[in-house]
Amino acid sequence: MRYFKDEPLQHYHRNNYTKAEKLQIVVDLWNDYENGLLNKETIKWIVENKRCGHFSCKLIIEDMIKKGIVDGDFTGCYSPQDLQKPKKEYDL
């Protein structure tokens, strides 16, 4: 489970976070991942429960697969096609 301001992350559609708070959640997720503080159970909880930051977790899973940290999607929520779509020129 992941907390923001001492409460579990809210659903990605039904939340009252400001844009700055949403950005802070995404930045915190990436910083924790890069520092080795974000575990697979937390990522799985965010993705399965569709919490704020779930798209960033998808990108983190892609990065983990690319770096060889995990063999595949451990959440069961994304197909291999979802994770390995080639990016188009207008995608970030």
Secondary structure as GFF3:
##gff-version 3
##sequence-region A 1 92
A	DSSP	beta_strand	3	4	.	.	.	ID=ss1
A	DSSP	beta_strand	7	8	.	.	.	ID=ss2
A	DSSP	alpha_helix	19	34	.	.	.	ID=ss3
A	DSSP	alpha_helix	40	48	.	.	.	ID=ss4
A	DSSP	alpha_helix	54	67	.	.	.	ID=ss5
A	DSSP	alpha_helix	80	83	.	.	.	ID=ss6
###
